[in-house]
Amino acid sequence: MTSRLEEDLTCPICHDLFREPVVLSCSHSFCKKLLTRSSLKPGPEEPGADVRRAEDQAAAEPLCRLHSEKLRIFCLDHQQPICLVCRDSRTHKDHRFSPIEEVTSDLREQLEVSVKLLQDKLKVLTERKELFKDSAAHITAQTQQTEKQIRDQFEKLHQFLLEEEQSRMKALREEEQQKTQNMKDKIVAVSREIETVSKTIAEAEEQLRASDSSFLLQYKTIVERVQRCHLVEEPKIEQEL
């Protein structure tokens, strides 16, 4: 009798006890909350699309896997929703129960708090990601700027070294020309000295072969020439290199 009475007091759409039941002209009874949408109103009309959608939604709700009954209460000991048949079974004997609506409300609030925390964390992570992206862009820009500065510095250094090389090479060539000309002048001077010394030697040797009287007459002149040749300072080549 209890089951039959309970069946009579159960809405065929939401499978829950009637809440403000409304009787239609077809003698079907439904919860008033299911008949408040669009064109379906209490009266002689047949259930419309909204009722069918409500029936489909109710049919889609999970049922008890053991008894195929609507899950009406929540077992606090097992932390799971159960049907009324499960409540009266030995499995849930002496257990604590709570209406699904109350548990759902509490758990929704807890989940909403957790979701809010996750949303805050997501915001922080997003801001941190943007900060990292800005830092990466700054590092790239800074690297490019430093790279340009290095190139500019080495280009200036290269230009300086090139100019320094050209200047030193020019000075080296001028020094070479100067020293070469100096050597040429010394060669000319030495050649003249060689010619003079050779001539003096030839004249002295000629007087050495002359007769006594001729030797004596020319001796003083020859000796002066020989002495002048000895007085000529020989060029020091090492100092010129």
C-alpha positions, 0 to 999 in steps of 0.5 A: 500500500505504501508503494502504491500510495507513493506511486500515486503521489509521484510526478510521472515526469520528474519522478519526484513527489508532487510539488503543487500538482496540476491536473490536465484535461487528460487526467494526467497530473504534473508538478506545476513547475514543469508547466510554467514554460511557454504555451503550456498552462494548467487547463484543458490542453494536452501536454505540449513540447515543454512537457515532452522535454521535461519527460526527456530530461527526467528520463535522462537522469540516472537511476539506481543500478540495482533497482532502477529507481530514482535516486532520492536520498544521499547516504552520508556513510557511503557518500553516494546517492541511493534510491528508497529501496536501497535505504531500506536494504541491509547495505545501508542499515543504521546509516545516516541519510540526507535529502539529495537537494540539501547535499547537492546544494552544499556540494555545489557551494563547495564546488563553486568555491573550488572553481572560484579558486581555480579561476583565481589561479587561472587568472594568476597563471594567465597574468604570469604567462603574459609576464613571461611573454613580455620578459621573453620579448624584452630579452629578445629586444635587448639581445638584438640591441646588444648584438647591434652595439657589438657589430657597430663597435667591431665595425668601428674597430675594424675601420680603425685597424684598417686605417692604422694598417694603411698608415703603418704600411705607408710609413714603412714604405717611406722608411724603406725608400729613405733607407734605400736612398741612403744606401744608394748614396753610401754606395755612390760614396763608397764607390768613389772612395774605392776608385780613389783608393784603387788609384792611390794604390796603383800610383804607390805601386808604380812609385815602388817600381820607379828608380831611386831618384824618381821614388824620392822625388814623388815619395812625399806626394804619394805618402800624403795620398796614402795617408788621406785614404787611411783617414777616410772613415769607413761607413758603418752599415749596421747602424743604417739597418 
